[in-house]
Amino acid sequence: MNHNEYLETWYPLIVDKGLVGAVKRKIHNLLERGHAESIEKLLELGIGHGQHVRHVKQAVKEYHAIDLQDFLPNGVRKSVIFHQGDAHNLQKFSENSFDRLVATCLIVHLDDPETALKEWRRVVKVGGSIDLWVPCEMGITLRIAQNISTRRKLKQINLDYDSLQWREHRNHFPMIRTLIKDIFKYDQITFSAIPFTRLPWDLQLVRTYRITKIKI
């Protein structure tokens, strides 16, 4: 089984069900906290099967979405403007195009996260927000959770957890945190975390960052 087959067929069944699914729904809701106002344009990167769009409560006039693969179910497809493409390169969009950008767990997969973050900042308007879901890899709590959940589920269907996880999750938390602090140093950065925000990062499962762009 290749990686695309896994993403298309097995990924939703493994990560959207049971306790793992419950935690992920909590993270999706955390990303949406405080976003009650209506906006003109939103861009979601790495939309996958459309797991996050279902949690967006604010009124969005144009919901744009990008992914390398097209796995969108028909119900989600009706509500988004889908672009098949690479999150590193958003040249089809001009500067200051979007009121909000969302990327759920995408940054750990990217070949060049620094270039991607700079490009994401470019397309967001001054005063707009960038919401990021960043897993706390290689933290202790997350590794324990993965071993008793995802690893076990993959073993049941004879898939190699290490091959799927670590070939794809290239960027670990300390590097991503450093890039965020540097690239958005003139912007407003806040974050929340599961299970608790005040814990050290390696005892957290995931952080959600909200970055408000202050200046061009």
Secondary structure as UniProt FT lines:
FT   HELIX           3..5
FT   HELIX           6..10
FT   HELIX           11..15
FT   HELIX           18..32
FT   TURN            33..34
FT   STRAND          39..45
FT   TURN            48..52
FT   HELIX           53..55
FT   STRAND          60..67
FT   HELIX           74..77
FT   TURN            78..79
FT   STRAND          81..84
FT   TURN            87..88
FT   TURN            91..92
FT   TURN            95..96
FT   STRAND          98..104
FT   HELIX           107..109
FT   HELIX           113..123
FT   STRAND          124..135
FT   TURN            137..138
FT   HELIX           140..148
FT   HELIX           150..156
FT   TURN            157..158
FT   HELIX           161..168
FT   HELIX           173..183
FT   TURN            184..186
FT   STRAND          188..194
FT   TURN            197..198
FT   HELIX           201..203
FT   STRAND          206..212
//
